[in-house]
Every structure is written in structure tokens, then in C-alpha cells.
């Protein structure tokens, strides 16, 4: 059985726990917090409370504790497995071009015959999430399921952090391998965005940088469609992601803008935009996003309904649309999964989850991604 307990730290009140931990022998503590709240004192307090656990987490654009969404706090969720082993791996990524190799390095560190699942948390600005996912998939193959997300920095998009052990750093990717044949996993990712406008050909791009669509400036086209929202780029781009359909694939992958370059007339996205792919702008509304969260919860393996633990990774762009009603998508997940599983998670700059049609881990944007765990 997977046992879970959860505490929260706030700048005003400190820690909310008053008793000794009931899971002092927990093997893993998931730590999600505002970038300025992940201080050495806070991390050391968690480590001292759970001396046998791997500390694993990241900075966020919002922290999830049960069905409540917080900003600029720290949520620590201790997890104890009866039959599952936990191993931490980390790697430094100084340049986005190293992201694929970084995925391979992590997969090599975590390799094992009984590896069942890999949770991945990455710097949200330095790392190319799609190349990271591809690198891990190339080495892990179908041996294990991979899920996770990219760290956030609220609406600032300045610097993100990953927690690995008692270290909090930018420019790294951390992964936790879960080992054992008693572990049951459910994974699903859904969006709730609709395409609009014509589908256009990606005629010039490099990695995650998009220069031209149909031979025209990508930035100029984006500004045309965004209208009054264009002056607020790149943050307003969260409201209008890009649906990218790769050559030979029917399903589209959603990509979110991270930055713009007026001189180069380009846009940088959270994942690759390959030349030859087709792209369309997307938009959404409140009801569609909540429906997407419900679909993600329902799509988890039916045997996992009533699982012991659920990790939710939702996109910062969804939070921008939902605003004060953000918690309603988390509450919708709870209604589907039922009262049993403990829930934690964060609002991210990108979500990692198996692609529905292939089962291979891919980078998603603007999605609600859910990973559920239990032991047989």
C-alpha cells in the first residue's frame, strides 16, 4: 500500500504540522513551492523530518494540496511504499541542445530490470522538454512509464528551480525511478483547447524556435491573430497556444510560448516545432478546461480508480484562463478519482506524459496530466 502525509509551509505561518511525522520512514517527499520559498531552511526542515527520504520537487506557478491551489507556499508530500524501491538521478543541462542527451543520461542512471515508472522534473526555461522526453524514451523504451513536468516561476518566466535531495538548483533535470512488480501506475493527459484559423506549414524553425509559418514571420502572424493581446506577449501567449501536427501523425501536440524575439521575429516554445509540421492557433474557455481535467482523470487505467496517490501537473496557461476558479479543475479530478487518493502537484511550464496513441512519453502544454500510484 502507498501511504501519504502532507504538510504546508507559508511565509506568514511557517509549517502547519504540530505532531511528529507518522511516515518518518517515507522513501520520497515531493516538494513543490514558489521559487522564493524553496530556501535552505525550508528544505532542511523537510529533510530533517524525513531523514530516509529522497527529496524531489521543483518551483511552480501554483502548488496543489488536495483540492486547494496555493501560490508562493511550499507543499511537502511524504510517500511511503511497502514494496517499491526509490532511486534519484540528476543531470546538468547548460544548453537546450543538450536536452536529448540529458534524457539519455537520466535513463542510463535509472536502468534496472524492475524499473516500473520514472517521475521527471526539469528546469522549465533552460531545458527543451520535447527533446528531453525523446532522449529518455530512446533509452528506456517500453520498459517503464515516464511522467512529470517542467518547473514554473509564476507569471515571471525568469528562473526556475529543481529540488534534488537537499539541493535546489536551476539548469538541472532530476528523475526518480520507482522499482518493483507490485507497483500499479495510471497516466493520462488531456487539454480542452480548440483550434481556430487556418492550418499553416512550418517553413522555418530551429528546435523550439519558430521563425516562419507559410513563409511569413511567425511573430507577425501571432500578433495579427492575438489583436489587443499582442502587446502582452509572451505572457498572453499562454491564452493562445499552438497545435503542432507532426508529419505522419494525426494527433496534434500543444506548444506554449516561452519568449519572443522582436529582432529575429521569432517565438520560442516549450518544445520543438519541426520544419514541415503543420500548426494552428488554439483557444479555450472555462468549461472546456474543466472537461479536459475530467477526461484526464477518467482516462487513467480504470483499475486505478481509488488509487492511493495522485500527482497532478497542470499548465500555467490553464491557470491564467481559469483565474479565481482554478480549483474547480482540481475538484473535478477529485470527483472522478474518489475520496481515497491523496493529491498533490503543481502548475507547470510543460507536462510530461505518455502520448495516447503510442504510449511514448511526450511533452504536452496546456494540459492536465495525472499520474496515479498504488501497490498490489
C-alpha positions in Angstrom: 0.0 0.0 0.0 1.1 3.6 -0.7 0.8 5.8 2.4 0.9 9.6 2.2 1.0 12.5 4.5 1.2 16.2 3.6 2.4 19.4 5.2 2.5 23.0 4.0 4.8 26.0 4.8 3.7 29.6 4.3 5.7 32.8 4.9 3.2 34.1 7.4 2.6 30.9 9.5 5.5 28.6 8.9 4.8 24.9 9.0 1.3 23.7 9.7 2.3 20.4 11.3 2.3 20.1 15.1 3.0 16.4 15.6 5.8 14.1 14.8 5.6 12.6 11.3 3.7 9.3 11.0 5.7 8.4 7.9 9.2 9.0 9.3 10.5 6.2 7.1 9.0 7.6 3.9 11.2 6.9 0.9 10.2 10.0 -1.1 9.0 13.5 -0.4 7.6 15.6 -3.2 8.3 19.3 -2.7 6.5 21.9 -4.7 6.9 25.6 -3.9 7.2 29.2 -5.0 10.7 30.0 -6.4 11.5 32.3 -3.5 10.1 29.9 -0.8 12.4 27.0 -1.6 15.1 28.2 0.8 17.8 26.1 2.5 16.0 26.4 5.9 12.7 25.1 4.4 14.4 22.3 2.6 16.5 21.3 5.6 13.4 21.2 7.8 11.8 18.7 5.3 15.0 16.6 5.2 15.3 16.5 9.0 11.7 15.4 9.3 12.1 12.6 6.8 15.8 11.5 7.0 15.4 8.4 4.9 13.5 10.0 2.1 14.6 11.3 -1.3 13.6 15.0 -1.6 12.3 15.6 -5.1 10.4 18.7 -6.4 10.5 22.0 -8.2 9.4 25.6 -8.2 5.9 26.2 -9.5 3.3 28.6 -10.9 1.0 27.3 -8.2 1.0 24.4 -5.7 -1.7 21.8 -5.4 -2.6 20.3 -2.0 -5.6 18.1 -2.1 -8.2 20.2 -3.9 -6.7 23.6 -3.0 -4.3 25.6 -5.2 -1.8 27.9 -3.4 0.7 30.5 -4.6 4.1 31.1 -3.0 3.9 28.4 -0.4 5.7 25.1 0.0 3.7 21.8 -0.1 5.7 18.7 1.1 4.1 15.3 0.4 5.8 12.3 2.0 5.2 9.0 0.3 5.8 5.5 1.8 5.8 2.4 -0.3 5.5 -1.1 1.2 7.0 -2.9 -1.8 8.6 -0.3 -4.1 12.2 1.0 -4.1 13.1 4.6 -5.0 16.2 5.9 -6.7 17.2 9.5 -7.6 19.1 10.6 -10.6 20.2 14.1 -11.7 21.9 15.7 -14.6 23.0 19.3 -15.5 21.8 20.9 -18.7 23.6 24.1 -19.6 22.1 24.5 -23.1 18.8 23.4 -24.7 20.7 21.5 -27.3 21.9 19.1 -24.6 18.3 18.2 -23.6 18.2 14.9 -25.6 21.5 13.7 -24.2 20.3 14.7 -20.7 17.3 12.4 -21.1 19.6 9.6 -22.2 21.9 10.2 -19.2 19.0 10.0 -16.7 17.7 6.8 -18.3 21.1 5.2 -18.0 21.4 6.1 -14.4 18.0 4.7 -13.6 18.2 1.5 -15.7 17.1 -1.7 -13.9 15.2 -4.8 -14.8 12.4 -4.0 -12.3 12.1 -0.3 -13.2 8.3 0.4 -13.4 8.0 4.2 -13.5 10.1 7.3 -13.8 9.0 10.7 -12.4 10.8 13.6 -14.1 11.1 17.2 -13.0 13.0 19.7 -15.1 14.2 23.3 -15.2 11.3 25.0 -17.1 13.3 27.5 -19.1 16.7 26.1 -20.0 15.6 22.6 -21.0 13.9 21.7 -24.2 11.2 19.5 -22.8 10.3 17.6 -26.0 13.9 16.7 -26.6 14.3 15.6 -23.0 11.3 13.3 -23.4 12.6 11.9 -26.7 16.0 11.2 -25.1 14.5 9.3 -22.2 12.3 7.3 -24.5 15.2 6.3 -26.7 17.0 4.7 -23.8 14.1 3.4 -21.6 11.9 2.2 -24.5 8.7 0.5 -23.3 10.3 -0.8 -20.1 8.8 1.9 -17.9 6.2 4.7 -18.0 7.6 8.3 -17.8 5.6 11.3 -16.5 6.3 14.6 -14.8 6.7 18.2 -15.7 8.7 21.4 -16.2 9.3 23.7 -13.2 7.5 27.1 -13.1 8.2 30.6 -12.0 4.7 32.0 -11.6 4.0 34.5 -14.4 7.6 35.8 -14.4 9.4 33.3 -16.7 12.7 34.4 -15.3 14.3 31.5 -13.4 13.0 28.0 -12.3 14.4 25.5 -9.8 14.5 21.8 -9.2 14.8 20.1 -5.8 17.0 17.0 -5.8 17.9 15.8 -2.3 18.7 18.9 -0.3 20.0 20.8 -3.3 17.8 23.4 -5.1 19.3 24.4 -8.5 18.5 25.9 -11.9 19.6 24.2 -15.1 19.1 20.6 -13.9 16.8 17.7 -14.5 16.0 15.3 -11.8 14.2 11.9 -12.0 13.1 9.4 -9.6 12.9 5.7 -10.6 10.3 3.5 -8.9 11.2 -0.2 -8.9 9.1 -3.3 -8.1 6.4 -5.5 -9.7 3.8 -4.6 -7.0 3.5 -1.0 -8.3 0.4 -0.1 -10.3 0.5 3.1 -12.4 -2.1 5.1 -14.3 -1.2 8.1 -16.6 -3.3 10.4 -18.7 -3.1 13.9 -20.2 -5.9 16.0 -21.7 -6.2 19.6 -22.7 -9.5 21.2 -23.6 -8.3 23.7 -26.2 -9.9 24.1 -29.7 -8.1 25.1 -32.9 -9.0 28.2 -34.9 -7.8 29.8 -38.0 -6.1 28.1 -41.0 -3.5 25.3 -40.6 -0.2 26.6 -41.6 3.1 25.0 -42.7 6.2 25.4 -40.5 8.6 26.7 -43.1 11.5 27.8 -40.9 12.4 26.7 -37.4 15.3 25.5 -35.3 14.5 23.3 -32.3 11.9 25.1 -30.2 12.4 28.4 -32.0 9.8 29.2 -34.7 10.7 31.8 -37.3 8.2 31.3 -40.2 4.8 29.9 -41.0 3.8 29.7 -44.7 7.0 31.7 -45.4 5.8 34.6 -43.2 7.1 36.0 -39.9 5.6 33.7 -37.2 5.7 36.6 -34.7 3.8 38.9 -37.0 1.1 36.3 -37.7 0.8 35.6 -34.0 0.3 39.4 -33.3 -2.3 39.6 -36.0 -4.4 36.9 -34.5 -3.9 38.0 -30.9 -5.1 41.6 -31.7 -5.1 43.6 -28.4 -3.5 40.7 -26.5 -0.3 41.1 -28.7 1.1 43.9 -26.5 1.2 41.5 -23.5 3.4 38.8 -25.3 4.9 36.5 -24.2 2.6 36.1 -21.2 -0.6 36.5 -23.3 0.6 33.7 -25.5 -0.5 31.3 -22.7 -4.0 32.0 -23.8 -3.3 31.1 -27.4 -1.0 28.0 -27.6 -0.1 26.3 -30.9 -1.3 22.9 -32.0 1.5 21.2 -33.9 0.8 18.2 -36.1 3.9 16.3 -36.9 4.4 14.6 -40.3 2.7 11.2 -40.4 0.8 11.7 -37.2 -2.9 12.5 -36.9 -2.9 13.8 -33.3 -1.5 17.3 -32.6 0.8 18.3 -29.7 0.2 21.6 -28.0 3.0 24.0 -27.6 3.2 27.1 -25.3 5.2 30.3 -25.9 8.0 31.0 -23.5 9.6 34.1 -25.1 9.7 36.3 -28.2 12.5 37.9 -30.1 11.4 41.1 -31.9 14.7 41.4 -33.8 14.6 37.9 -35.2 10.8 38.0 -35.5 10.7 34.6 -33.7 8.9 32.8 -30.9 10.4 30.3 -28.6 8.2 27.5 -27.4 8.4 24.9 -24.6 9.2 22.1 -27.1 10.3 21.5 -30.6 8.4 23.0 -33.6 9.9 20.9 -36.5 10.1 22.2 -40.1 7.5 20.5 -42.3 5.0 20.2 -39.4 1.6 21.9 -39.6 0.4 24.4 -36.9 -2.8 26.1 -35.9 -3.5 28.6 -33.1 -5.7 27.4 -30.2 -8.1 29.0 -27.7 -10.4 27.7 -24.9 -12.9 28.6 -22.2 -13.5 27.7 -18.7 -15.9 24.7 -19.3 -13.6 23.1 -21.9 -10.7 23.2 -19.5 -12.6 21.6 -16.6 -13.9 18.9 -19.1 -10.3 18.3 -20.0 -9.3 17.7 -16.4 -12.3 15.3 -16.0 -11.2 13.4 -19.2 -7.6 13.0 -17.9 -8.9 11.5 -14.6 -11.2 9.1 -16.4 -8.5 8.1 -18.8 -6.3 6.8 -16.1 -6.3 3.0 -16.0 -9.8 2.0 -14.7 -8.1 -0.3 -12.2 -6.5 2.7 -10.6 -9.8 4.4 -9.6 -9.5 4.6 -5.8 -5.7 4.6 -6.1 -3.6 5.7 -3.0 -1.9 8.7 -4.6 -2.4 11.1 -7.5 0.2 13.6 -8.9 -1.4 16.4 -10.8 0.6 18.6 -13.2 -1.4 21.3 -14.9 -0.2 24.1 -17.2 0.2 27.7 -16.1 -1.8 28.7 -19.1 -4.8 26.9 -17.8 -4.5 28.8 -14.5 -4.4 32.1 -16.5 -7.7 31.2 -18.1 -9.4 29.7 -15.0 -8.2 32.6 -12.7 -10.1 32.5 -9.4 -11.9 29.3 -10.5 -8.7 27.3 -10.9 -9.5 25.0 -8.1 -12.6 23.8 -10.0 -10.4 21.6 -12.3 -8.7 20.1 -9.3 -12.1 19.4 -7.6 -13.3 17.8 -10.8 -10.4 15.4 -10.7 -11.2 14.5 -7.1 -14.8 13.8 -8.1 -13.7 11.2 -10.7 -10.9 9.6 -8.6 -13.0 9.4 -5.5 -12.1 10.3 -1.9 -9.2 7.8 -1.3 -6.1 9.1 -3.2 -4.0 11.8 -1.6 -3.4 14.5 -4.2 -0.5 16.9 -4.8 1.0 18.6 -7.8 1.8 21.9 -9.3 1.2 24.4 -12.2 4.0 24.0 -14.7 5.7 25.3 -17.8 5.1 21.9 -19.5 3.7 18.5 -18.8 5.3 15.1 -19.4 3.1 12.1 -20.0 2.7 9.2 -22.4 1.2 10.1 -25.8 -2.3 8.5 -26.0 -1.7 6.8 -29.4 1.9 5.5 -28.9 2.4 5.2 -25.1 5.7 7.1 -25.5 6.4 10.0 -23.2 5.9 13.3 -24.9 5.9 17.0 -23.8 2.5 18.4 -23.5 1.4 22.0 -22.9 -1.9 23.4 -21.7 -2.9 20.0 -20.4 -3.9 18.5 -17.1 -1.6 15.5 -16.6 -2.4 12.9 -13.9 -0.2 10.1 -12.5 -1.8 7.7 -10.1 0.0 5.1 -7.9 -0.9 2.2 -5.8 0.6 -1.2 -4.8 -0.9 -4.6 -5.2 
